[in-house]
Amino acid sequence: MILNKLLNQNAEQRREQRRTQLRDKLIRHEAKIGGALFGPVNPGERREFFCLDEHTWVWYEEWVEPATGLRKSQTTRYDIRPDSILKVQHGQYRPVGKEEALRFYDAILAYDAETTRQIYQPAYM
């Protein structure tokens, strides 16, 4: 009885671990697709745009500063609220204005279309 319980717990832990690994891989793949929506990414640079959960979107950029040669990065998080969108950079929250909200909405639509086309739609064919 105890052995069966331990084996079932172990199997469930492995299933959960596989689900987590698959989710992480999908997010990384979606992030790469999302980053490419805004034009080509130069060699040595990185750009990602992805949906973390139903209320959170992330924009990440990494580049080398030409003047100093130092690697720089910027993470922008968008928190979707029922009545607004908050943009978070360097721990500072600010509401997104109408024009930026419309561009953000267009980016979400493009992201959804492209990730569906490249990742999810082939699974249904």
C-alpha positions as CSV (number, residue, x, y, z in Angstrom):
1,M,0.0,0.0,0.0
2,I,2.7,2.5,1.0
3,L,4.8,1.5,-2.0
4,N,1.9,2.1,-4.4
5,K,1.3,5.5,-2.8
6,L,5.0,6.4,-3.2
7,L,5.1,5.3,-6.8
8,N,1.9,7.3,-7.6
9,Q,3.4,10.4,-6.0
10,N,6.6,9.9,-7.9
11,A,4.8,9.5,-11.2
12,E,2.7,12.6,-10.5
13,Q,5.8,14.6,-9.7
14,R,7.4,13.5,-13.0
15,R,4.2,14.4,-15.0
16,E,4.2,17.9,-13.3
17,Q,7.9,18.3,-14.1
18,R,7.3,17.5,-17.7
19,R,4.4,19.9,-17.9
20,T,6.5,22.6,-16.4
21,Q,9.4,21.9,-18.8
22,L,7.0,22.0,-21.8
23,R,5.4,25.2,-20.6
24,D,8.9,26.8,-20.2
25,K,9.9,25.6,-23.7
26,L,6.8,27.0,-25.3
27,I,7.2,30.4,-23.6
28,R,10.8,30.6,-24.8
29,H,9.7,29.7,-28.3
30,E,6.8,32.2,-28.2
31,A,9.2,34.9,-26.8
32,K,11.5,34.5,-29.8
33,I,8.7,34.7,-32.3
34,G,7.3,37.7,-30.5
35,G,10.6,39.5,-30.5
36,A,10.9,39.0,-34.3
37,L,7.6,40.7,-34.9
38,F,9.2,44.1,-34.6
39,G,11.9,43.6,-37.2
40,P,15.1,41.7,-37.5
41,V,17.3,41.2,-34.4
42,N,20.9,42.1,-34.9
43,P,23.7,39.6,-34.2
44,G,24.6,39.7,-30.5
45,E,21.3,41.3,-29.6
46,R,18.2,39.6,-28.1
47,R,14.6,40.7,-28.1
48,E,11.7,38.9,-26.6
49,F,8.0,39.6,-26.4
50,F,5.7,37.1,-24.7
51,C,2.6,36.4,-22.6
52,L,3.6,35.1,-19.2
53,D,0.0,34.6,-18.0
54,E,-3.4,35.9,-18.6
55,H,-2.6,39.3,-17.1
56,T,1.1,39.7,-17.8
57,W,3.1,40.5,-20.9
58,V,6.9,40.9,-21.1
59,W,9.1,42.8,-23.5
60,Y,12.8,42.1,-23.0
61,E,15.8,43.6,-25.0
62,E,19.5,43.0,-24.7
63,W,22.1,44.8,-26.7
64,V,25.7,46.1,-26.7
65,E,26.0,49.8,-26.1
66,P,28.1,51.1,-29.1
67,A,29.9,53.9,-27.2
68,T,31.1,51.7,-24.3
69,G,30.9,48.1,-25.6
70,L,28.9,47.2,-22.5
71,R,26.0,44.8,-22.6
72,K,22.8,46.4,-21.6
73,S,19.3,45.0,-21.1
74,Q,15.8,46.3,-20.4
75,T,12.8,44.4,-19.2
76,T,9.3,45.9,-19.5
77,R,6.3,44.2,-18.0
78,Y,2.8,45.1,-18.9
79,D,0.2,44.3,-16.2
80,I,-3.3,44.1,-17.6
81,R,-5.9,45.4,-15.2
82,P,-9.7,45.5,-15.7
83,D,-9.6,49.3,-16.2
84,S,-6.0,50.0,-17.3
85,I,-2.6,48.7,-18.5
86,L,0.3,49.3,-16.2
87,K,3.8,49.4,-17.6
88,V,6.6,48.4,-15.2
89,Q,10.2,49.3,-15.8
90,H,12.9,49.4,-13.1
91,G,10.3,48.8,-10.4
92,Q,8.4,51.9,-11.5
93,Y,4.7,51.5,-12.4
94,R,3.0,53.9,-14.8
95,P,-0.3,53.7,-16.7
96,V,0.0,53.2,-20.4
97,G,-1.5,56.0,-22.5
98,K,-4.1,55.5,-25.3
99,E,-1.6,55.5,-28.2
100,E,0.7,53.0,-26.5
101,A,-2.2,50.9,-25.5
102,L,-3.4,50.7,-29.1
103,R,0.2,49.7,-30.3
104,F,0.3,47.2,-27.5
105,Y,-3.1,45.7,-28.6
106,D,-1.8,45.5,-32.2
107,A,1.3,43.7,-31.0
108,I,-0.8,41.2,-29.0
109,L,-2.9,40.5,-32.1
110,A,0.3,40.0,-34.2
111,Y,1.8,37.8,-31.5
112,D,-1.3,35.6,-31.3
113,A,-1.5,35.2,-35.1
114,E,2.2,34.4,-35.5
115,T,2.5,32.0,-32.6
116,T,-0.7,30.2,-33.7
117,R,0.7,30.0,-37.2
118,Q,4.2,28.8,-36.3
119,I,3.5,26.6,-33.2
120,Y,-0.1,25.7,-32.6
121,Q,-1.8,25.6,-36.0
122,P,0.4,22.8,-37.4
123,A,-0.7,20.6,-34.5
124,Y,-4.3,20.8,-35.8
125,M,-3.5,20.0,-39.4
